[in-house]
Every structure is written in C-alpha cells, then in structure tokens.
Amino acid sequence: METLVLVLHILVALGMIGLILLQQGKGAEAGASFGAGASNTVFGASGSANFLTKSTAVLTTIFFITSLTLAIFAKHNAQELYSLTAPASTPVTSAPAPVTTIPTTPAQTPSNP
C-alpha cells in the first residue's frame, strides 16, 4: 500500500510540474504557447486558463493527501522500528545484595625461582 501511495505521489508531482510550466503569466497572451489562436479551438472561448487552473488545483489536493498519508506511514514504521530496538521494561525488584566473604588466610602465592 505504501509503495502504491509513493508512486501516485511521484506521478502527481510530475503532473503538477508540467501543468504549472504550461500556465502563462497574467500579462502573457493565451495563444503564445499554442500558436496563433489555437487555444480558442482546443479549450473553448475562455482559453486554457480555466482547464489548467482546475487541473492544477485537483493535482495539488491529491498531492496534499498523499503527503499526509506518507507521513502517517513513516510515523507507523518508526514506531515499529523503535519497539523492536527498545529494551523491554522489566520491573525492579528489591533483592538483597550478594554477600562476599573476605578470606581470613592469605592466599598462597607462587614462589619466584
């Protein structure tokens, strides 16, 4: 599922880049990118502005949703990874400290030759 969302995210991003590059500035003529008056025949009398603007808005919404979905997947994966590497919490019990005895006789040391 995560791979599918990631592939969709990349395709939507590429589509947004293409649509944004196709759009003209407010001062430019609509026919500049399509030739003399071709925008009126391809996209209707209003030109390509409405079509490109609406398409960009739809792709932007999809991009936003896939971004949030990928963030949720990343959070879930990080929590799973942390739960695998974190030490298990063990209850602390009060056990008596081990008693060590000091020998009363000195240990035998080997003699030097």
C-alpha positions as CSV (number, residue, x, y, z in Angstrom):
1,M,0.0,0.0,0.0
2,E,2.8,2.3,0.9
3,T,4.5,1.7,-2.5
4,L,1.3,2.5,-4.3
5,V,0.9,5.8,-2.5
6,L,4.5,6.7,-3.1
7,V,4.2,6.0,-6.9
8,L,1.0,8.1,-7.0
9,H,2.7,10.9,-5.1
10,I,5.6,11.0,-7.6
11,L,3.3,10.9,-10.6
12,V,1.1,13.7,-9.2
13,A,4.2,15.8,-8.5
14,L,5.4,15.4,-12.1
15,G,1.9,16.2,-13.4
16,M,1.9,19.4,-11.2
17,I,5.3,20.4,-12.6
18,G,4.0,20.0,-16.1
19,L,0.8,21.9,-15.6
20,I,2.5,24.8,-13.8
21,L,5.0,25.1,-16.6
22,L,2.3,25.2,-19.2
23,Q,0.4,28.1,-17.5
24,Q,1.1,31.6,-18.7
25,G,1.6,34.6,-16.6
26,K,-1.2,37.2,-16.3
27,G,0.4,39.5,-18.8
28,A,1.1,36.9,-21.5
29,E,-1.3,36.0,-24.3
30,A,-3.1,32.7,-24.1
31,G,-2.2,31.9,-27.7
32,A,1.5,32.2,-27.1
33,S,2.0,28.6,-26.1
34,F,-0.4,27.0,-28.6
35,G,0.2,29.2,-31.7
36,A,-2.0,31.9,-33.1
37,G,-5.5,31.5,-31.7
38,A,-5.2,27.7,-31.2
39,S,-6.3,28.0,-27.6
40,N,-9.8,29.1,-28.6
41,T,-10.3,25.9,-30.6
42,V,-8.7,23.4,-28.2
43,F,-10.1,24.6,-24.9
44,G,-13.0,26.8,-25.9
45,A,-13.6,30.5,-25.8
46,S,-12.2,31.0,-22.3
47,G,-8.8,29.6,-23.3
48,S,-6.7,27.2,-21.4
49,A,-6.7,29.2,-18.1
50,N,-9.7,27.5,-16.6
51,F,-8.7,24.0,-17.6
52,L,-5.1,24.3,-16.4
53,T,-6.1,26.1,-13.2
54,K,-8.7,23.5,-12.2
55,S,-6.4,20.6,-13.1
56,T,-3.6,22.1,-11.0
57,A,-6.0,22.5,-8.1
58,V,-7.1,18.9,-8.3
59,L,-3.5,17.6,-8.5
60,T,-2.5,19.9,-5.6
61,T,-5.2,18.4,-3.4
62,I,-4.2,14.9,-4.3
63,F,-0.5,15.8,-3.6
64,F,-1.5,17.1,-0.2
65,I,-3.5,14.0,0.7
66,T,-0.7,11.6,-0.4
67,S,1.9,13.7,1.5
68,L,-0.2,13.3,4.7
69,T,-0.6,9.6,4.0
70,L,3.1,9.0,3.5
71,A,3.8,10.9,6.8
72,I,1.4,8.6,8.6
73,F,3.1,5.6,7.1
74,A,6.5,6.9,8.2
75,K,5.4,7.5,11.7
76,H,4.0,4.0,11.9
77,N,7.2,2.5,10.6
78,A,9.3,4.5,13.0
79,Q,7.2,3.3,15.9
80,E,7.6,-0.3,14.8
81,L,11.3,0.1,14.5
82,Y,11.6,1.7,17.9
83,S,9.6,-1.1,19.5
84,L,11.9,-3.7,18.0
85,T,15.1,-2.0,19.3
86,A,13.9,-0.6,22.6
87,P,14.8,-2.7,25.7
88,A,11.9,-4.4,27.3
89,S,11.0,-2.7,30.6
90,T,11.4,-5.1,33.5
91,P,10.0,-4.4,36.9
92,V,12.6,-3.6,39.5
93,T,12.6,-5.9,42.5
94,S,14.4,-5.3,45.7
95,A,16.8,-8.3,46.0
96,P,19.4,-8.4,48.7
97,A,22.9,-7.6,47.5
98,P,25.2,-10.5,47.1
99,V,27.4,-11.1,50.2
100,T,31.1,-11.6,49.5
101,T,33.4,-13.1,52.1
102,I,36.9,-11.9,52.6
103,P,39.3,-14.9,53.2
104,T,41.0,-14.7,56.6
105,T,44.1,-16.5,55.5
106,P,46.4,-15.1,52.9
107,A,46.3,-16.8,49.5
108,Q,49.3,-18.8,48.6
109,T,51.4,-17.1,46.1
110,P,53.8,-19.0,43.8
111,S,57.4,-18.6,44.8
112,N,59.8,-17.0,42.3
113,P,62.6,-19.3,41.0
